Amino acid sequence: MKITVLNGSPKGKKSATIHYVHYIQKRFPHHELNIIDISQRINRIDRDENAFREIIDHIDSSDGVLWATPVYVTLVPSQFKRFIELAFERGAATAFKDKYAAVLVTSIHFFDHTACNYLASVCEDLGMKYVGSFSPDMYDLIRTKERQRLVGFAEDSFTAVENRRPTARQFAPIVYNPITYEPGDGSRPIDPGDKKILVVTDGMQRGPNLAGMIDRFKRSFSRDIEVVSLSDIDIKGGCLGCCQCGLDGVCAYDGKDGYIDFYNSKVKTADILVFAGEIRDRYLSWKWKQFFDRRFFHTHIPSLMGKQVGFIISGPLSQVPNLRQIFDAYSEWEQANLVDCVTDEYDSSSTIDDLLQGVAERLVRCADRRYVRPETFLGHGGRKIFRDDIWGRLRFAFQVDHNYYKRHGLYDFPQKRYKMRFFNWKMMLLTRIPAVRKAFPDRTVDEMIRPHQNVIRDMDKE
């Protein structure tokens, strides 16, 4: 059986991900796995139609496709994202149609599920038969039990292809028929005071709606605000995954393009940030992915603390909950406040006008109050994944993170809470007494709400 492996790592053959594929090759030598380095060669693939067609011909002649990639900032690397866009733009979907597809992604389990969801939905949109994903930790290959799991995944995937197993669709097809948005005058401009407002767009929009929405948002304010296009910034390429930034905070691109200066001088100094883009294959454009990937020169350190964030989206965001979750997660682990997302999914231009005006007003009000909503699992859980790995196996590679986490008290392991440990030890002993165990349910409920009752009671003294 012939399987085309699309390697999404910018590091090519030096990728940890591709070693999982090599292991599968050794365990299943009777199957032919042809590995094609996509991300490492993306500039040539984008520029040279023949190079792109050669890859598509490989896919067309194969029995199945294995998408193998590391996770970069909740998704695939921007270079791999560009290839996916090219497959749609250049009418290559017919080569993928009815091929069996599996997904292998490696990470530290920080939003690997959103990367898997994205690739699964892309497979289905290309008409492929998606059989499942495998998402190991980047070092699981060195563990016997995890290698056994990898073999099970590969065996199941090969069996699905050989037996032409029916597959159930996981993601509904997108239905998107937007109106032609005609922005109104903006008769209620809000005064943002001295707040710095920055709108960032990718400058790659294919339809008129996004430009109109940005224009209407600008006119929500009583003075001009700055709009910057990523296409006007000298960005040499996507994140290379080299981790050079982890030692001293210096990116491999430092001094070689304009991204870092733009991020430091524009993005980090804004009080209100609005990101504007079009949905393409269930994400934004590859240019936007490049923006988020290159932000990694800040490593795992939040860089937008206390800022107000909004998204202006042309596209069916309500039909892509995976993308909305990525927006929420991004804002939370950056310690920013996501105020709202406005899209063009409405029946009238006036409704979109009202939403744009409303989000402008809310952004300013939240900035006035310096409001940041509480973290959900997306931010809280994600931060603890970083905390544990930076404390442990990644400390030597991300010394910048380690020093920051120490200074800011992010190593908040429960084991260090000695008073609570003593309290738990004492209470666990008490609960061995039958009378205490019997009274436990009622007493526990009372004790859980007692601190809250004290706060409410003390309001009268304020």
C-alpha positions in Angstrom: 0.0 0.0 0.0 1.3 3.5 -0.9 0.9 6.3 1.6 2.0 9.9 1.0 3.3 11.6 4.2 3.0 15.3 4.2 5.6 16.6 6.6 4.5 19.9 8.1 7.7 20.6 10.2 9.9 23.5 9.0 12.8 21.5 10.3 12.2 18.8 7.7 14.1 15.6 8.4 15.3 16.9 11.8 11.8 17.0 13.1 10.7 15.0 16.1 7.4 14.4 14.4 8.9 12.7 11.4 10.7 10.2 13.6 7.3 8.8 14.6 6.8 8.2 10.9 10.2 6.5 10.6 9.1 4.2 13.4 5.9 3.3 11.6 8.0 2.7 8.4 10.2 0.2 10.3 7.3 -1.6 11.9 5.3 -1.8 8.7 7.9 -2.4 6.0 5.4 -3.9 3.6 3.8 -0.5 3.2 5.4 2.3 1.2 5.5 5.6 3.0 6.8 8.4 0.9 7.7 11.5 3.0 7.4 14.9 1.3 8.9 17.9 3.2 6.2 20.6 2.8 7.0 23.4 5.2 10.7 23.3 4.7 10.2 23.8 0.9 7.1 26.0 1.0 8.7 29.0 -0.8 9.6 26.9 -3.8 6.2 25.1 -3.7 4.4 28.4 -3.7 6.5 29.9 -6.4 7.0 26.9 -8.7 3.8 25.4 -10.1 5.7 22.3 -11.2 6.9 21.6 -7.7 3.4 21.9 -6.4 2.0 19.7 -9.1 4.6 17.0 -8.4 3.3 16.8 -4.8 -0.3 16.6 -5.9 0.6 13.8 -8.4 2.1 11.8 -5.5 -1.1 12.3 -3.5 -3.2 11.4 -6.5 -1.4 8.1 -7.0 -1.4 7.1 -3.4 -3.8 5.0 -1.4 -3.8 7.3 1.6 -2.3 10.5 3.1 -0.7 10.9 6.5 -0.6 14.6 7.6 2.4 14.7 10.1 3.2 18.0 11.8 4.2 19.6 15.0 1.7 22.0 16.7 2.7 25.7 16.4 0.5 28.0 18.4 -2.7 26.0 18.5 -2.5 24.9 14.8 -0.1 23.7 12.1 2.9 25.9 11.2 2.2 28.8 8.9 4.2 27.1 6.1 2.0 24.1 6.2 -1.1 26.3 6.3 0.1 28.0 3.1 0.2 24.6 1.4 -3.3 23.8 2.5 -4.5 27.1 1.0 -2.7 26.4 -2.2 -4.5 23.0 -2.5 -7.8 24.9 -2.5 -6.7 27.9 -4.5 -5.2 25.8 -7.3 -8.0 23.4 -7.7 -6.1 20.3 -6.4 -9.0 19.0 -4.2 -9.8 16.3 -6.8 -6.4 14.6 -6.0 -7.4 14.4 -2.4 -11.0 13.3 -2.9 -11.9 9.9 -1.5 -8.4 9.3 -0.3 -8.1 8.0 3.2 -6.5 10.4 5.6 -4.9 10.2 9.1 -3.3 12.9 11.2 -0.2 12.7 13.4 0.7 15.8 15.5 3.3 16.2 18.2 3.4 18.8 20.9 3.5 19.2 24.7 -0.3 18.9 24.6 -0.9 22.6 24.5 -4.0 22.9 22.3 -3.1 19.9 20.2 -6.8 19.2 20.0 -7.5 22.4 18.0 -4.7 21.4 15.5 -6.2 18.0 15.1 -9.7 19.4 14.7 -8.4 21.8 12.1 -6.7 19.1 10.0 -9.7 16.7 10.3 -12.0 19.4 9.0 -9.6 20.3 6.2 -9.5 16.6 5.2 -13.3 16.4 5.1 -13.6 19.7 3.2 -11.2 18.2 0.6 -13.5 15.2 0.3 -11.1 12.8 2.1 -12.1 9.9 4.3 -10.7 10.9 7.7 -9.9 7.9 9.9 -8.5 9.5 13.0 -5.7 11.4 14.7 -2.8 10.5 16.9 -1.4 13.3 19.2 1.5 12.1 21.3 3.8 14.2 23.5 7.0 15.1 21.6 9.0 12.6 23.6 6.5 9.7 23.8 8.4 7.8 21.1 11.1 6.9 23.8 8.4 5.1 25.9 7.5 1.5 25.3 3.8 1.9 26.1 3.5 4.9 23.8 5.2 3.1 21.0 2.7 0.4 21.3 -0.1 3.0 21.0 1.6 4.4 17.9 1.6 0.9 16.3 -2.1 0.5 17.2 -2.9 3.8 15.5 -0.9 2.9 12.4 -2.4 -0.5 12.2 -5.9 0.8 12.5 -5.2 3.4 9.8 -3.8 0.9 7.4 -6.7 -1.5 8.0 -9.2 1.3 7.2 -7.5 1.9 3.8 -7.2 -1.8 3.0 -10.8 -2.6 3.9 -12.2 0.7 2.5 -13.8 1.3 5.8 -16.8 3.7 5.9 -16.0 6.9 7.8 -18.4 9.3 9.6 -18.1 13.0 9.0 -17.1 15.0 12.1 -17.6 18.5 10.8 -20.6 19.8 8.9 -19.9 21.4 5.6 -19.8 25.2 5.7 -22.7 27.1 4.2 -21.7 30.8 3.8 -23.6 33.2 1.6 -22.9 36.7 3.0 -24.6 39.9 2.0 -22.6 42.6 0.3 -21.9 44.8 3.3 -22.4 48.5 2.8 -21.2 50.4 5.8 -23.2 53.2 7.3 -22.1 56.7 8.3 -21.2 56.1 11.9 -23.3 58.8 13.6 -22.3 58.1 17.2 -18.5 58.4 17.3 -17.0 57.6 20.7 -14.1 59.5 22.2 -11.3 57.0 23.1 -9.3 59.6 25.0 -5.6 59.0 24.9 -5.9 55.3 24.3 -3.8 53.9 21.5 -6.0 51.8 19.2 -4.4 49.5 16.6 -6.2 47.5 13.9 -4.1 44.8 12.2 -5.2 43.1 9.0 -3.4 40.8 6.6 -4.0 42.9 3.5 -5.0 39.7 1.6 -8.8 40.0 1.6 -10.5 38.6 -1.5 -13.9 40.1 -0.9 -15.0 43.7 -0.1 -16.7 43.1 3.2 -13.7 43.1 5.5 -12.4 46.4 4.1 -15.9 47.9 4.7 -16.0 46.6 8.2 -12.6 48.0 9.1 -13.7 51.4 7.6 -16.9 51.4 9.6 -15.1 50.4 12.8 -12.6 53.3 12.3 -15.5 55.7 12.0 -16.8 54.6 15.3 -14.3 56.9 16.9 -14.0 60.6 17.1 -10.4 60.6 15.9 -8.3 58.6 13.5 -7.0 55.2 14.6 -4.1 53.3 13.1 -4.6 50.5 10.7 -1.6 48.3 9.7 -1.4 45.6 7.1 0.8 42.6 7.6 1.5 42.6 3.9 3.3 46.0 4.3 5.7 44.6 6.9 8.9 43.0 5.9 8.4 39.4 7.2 11.0 37.1 5.8 9.3 33.8 6.8 7.5 31.8 9.4 8.8 30.5 12.7 11.6 27.9 12.2 11.1 26.0 15.5 14.8 26.5 16.3 14.1 27.6 19.9 17.0 30.0 19.8 14.8 32.6 21.5 14.5 30.3 24.5 18.0 31.0 25.7 18.1 34.8 25.7 15.0 36.0 24.0 16.7 36.7 20.7 14.9 35.4 17.6 16.8 33.8 14.6 15.2 36.6 12.5 16.4 39.4 14.8 17.7 42.3 12.7 16.8 40.4 9.5 13.2 41.6 9.0 10.6 44.0 10.4 8.4 41.7 12.4 10.0 42.1 15.8 10.2 45.9 15.6 6.5 46.0 14.5 5.4 43.8 17.4 7.4 45.6 20.0 6.7 49.2 18.8 3.1 48.8 17.6 1.4 45.7 19.0 2.8 45.8 22.5 2.3 49.5 23.0 -1.4 49.5 22.0 -4.2 49.7 24.6 -6.8 48.3 22.2 -5.9 45.7 19.6 -8.3 44.6 16.8 -7.4 41.8 14.5 -9.2 41.7 11.2 -9.2 38.9 8.7 -11.1 36.5 6.4 -11.7 32.9 7.2 -9.9 30.5 4.9 -10.2 26.8 5.3 -11.5 27.1 8.8 -8.8 29.5 10.1 -7.6 32.9 9.0 -5.0 33.3 6.2 -1.5 31.8 6.3 -0.2 35.4 6.7 -2.2 35.6 10.0 -0.8 32.3 11.1 2.7 33.6 10.4 2.0 36.6 12.6 0.9 34.3 15.5 3.8 31.9 15.0 6.4 34.6 14.9 5.1 36.0 18.2 7.0 33.0 19.7 10.1 35.2 20.0 8.4 36.0 23.3 8.4 32.3 24.0 5.8 31.2 26.6 5.7 34.6 28.3 2.5 36.7 28.0 3.0 39.8 25.9 -0.4 41.5 25.9 -1.2 41.7 29.6 -4.2 43.9 30.3 -4.9 44.9 26.7 -8.4 44.9 25.1 -8.8 42.7 22.1 -11.4 42.4 19.4 -11.7 40.4 16.2 -13.4 41.6 13.0 -14.0 38.6 10.8 -15.4 38.2 7.3 -16.6 34.6 7.2 -18.7 32.0 9.0 -17.1 32.1 12.4 -20.3 30.7 14.0 -19.8 27.5 12.0 -16.2 27.1 13.1 -16.2 26.8 16.9 -12.7 25.5 16.8 -11.5 28.8 15.5 -13.5 30.7 18.1 -11.9 28.6 20.8 -8.5 29.5 19.4 -9.3 33.2 19.7 -10.5 32.8 23.3 -7.4 30.7 24.2 -5.0 33.2 22.6 -6.5 36.1 24.5 -6.4 34.2 27.8 -2.9 33.0 27.8 -1.7 36.4 26.6 -3.6 37.7 29.7 -5.6 40.1 27.5 -9.4 40.6 27.5 -11.3 39.4 24.4 -14.2 41.8 24.2 -16.0 40.3 21.2 -15.8 39.1 17.6 -17.9 40.8 14.9 -18.6 39.0 11.6 -20.5 39.6 8.4 -22.8 36.7 9.0 -26.0 38.9 9.2 -28.9 39.7 6.9 -28.5 43.5 7.0 -25.6 46.0 6.9 -27.3 48.0 9.7 -27.0 45.0 12.0 -23.3 44.8 11.3 -22.9 48.5 11.8 -24.5 48.3 15.2 -22.3 45.4 16.2 -19.1 47.3 15.1 -20.2 50.4 16.9 -21.0 48.3 20.0 -17.7 46.6 20.1 -15.9 49.9 19.7 -17.7 51.3 22.7 -17.1 48.2 24.8 -13.4 48.2 24.0 -13.1 51.7 25.3 -15.2 51.1 28.4 -13.2 48.0 29.3 -10.0 49.8 28.7 -11.2 52.6 31.0 -11.9 50.1 33.8 -8.8 48.0 32.9 -11.1 45.0 32.9 -9.8 41.5 32.1 -12.3 38.7 32.5 -11.4 35.7 34.7 -9.5 32.8 33.0 -11.4 29.7 31.9 -9.8 26.3 31.5 -8.3 27.5 28.2 -6.0 30.0 29.9 -5.6 28.5 33.3 -5.0 24.9 32.1 -2.7 26.1 29.3 -0.6 28.1 31.7 -0.1 25.1 34.0 1.1 23.0 31.1 3.7 25.6 30.4 4.5 25.9 34.1 5.2 22.2 34.5 7.3 21.8 31.4 9.3 24.9 31.9 10.0 23.8 35.5 11.0 20.4 34.3 12.3 19.1 31.0 12.3 22.4 29.0 14.0 24.6 31.5 17.4 24.4 29.9 16.0 25.2 26.5 13.7 28.0 27.7 15.8 29.8 30.3 14.1 33.1 29.5 10.8 31.5 30.5 12.2 30.0 33.6 13.6 33.3 34.9 10.3 35.0 34.1 8.2 32.3 35.8 10.4 32.5 39.0 10.2 36.3 39.2 6.4 36.4 38.7 5.4 33.6 41.0 4.1 31.3 38.2 5.7 28.2 39.8 2.6 28.0 42.0 2.7 24.3 42.7 0.2 23.1 45.4 3.0 21.2 47.1 4.4 24.5 48.4 1.2 25.4 50.3 2.3 24.1 53.6 -0.6 25.5 55.7 -3.1 23.8 53.3 -1.1 20.6 53.4 -1.3 20.6 57.2 -5.0 21.4 57.2 -5.7 18.5 54.8 -3.7 16.1 56.9 -5.5 17.1 60.0 -9.0 16.9 58.4 -8.3 13.6 56.8 -7.5 12.2 60.3 -10.7 13.6 61.7 -12.8 12.1 58.9 -11.8 8.7 60.1 -14.0 9.3 63.2 -17.5 7.8 62.4 -19.4 10.8 63.9 -17.4 13.2 61.8 -18.0 11.2 58.7 -21.7 11.1 59.4 -21.9 14.9 59.7 -19.5 15.5 56.8 -22.0 16.3 53.9 -24.0 19.0 55.8 -21.0 20.5 57.5 -19.0 20.6 54.3 -21.6 22.5 52.4 -21.8 25.0 55.2 -18.1 25.5 55.3 -17.8 25.9 51.5 -20.1 28.9 51.6 -19.0 30.4 54.8 -16.2 32.6 53.3 -18.7 33.9 50.7 -21.2 34.8 53.4 -18.5 36.7 55.3 -17.8 38.8 52.2 -21.5 39.6 51.7 -21.9 40.4 55.4 -18.8 42.7 55.4 -20.3 44.8 52.6 -22.4 46.6 55.2 -19.3 47.8 56.9 -17.8 49.4 53.8 
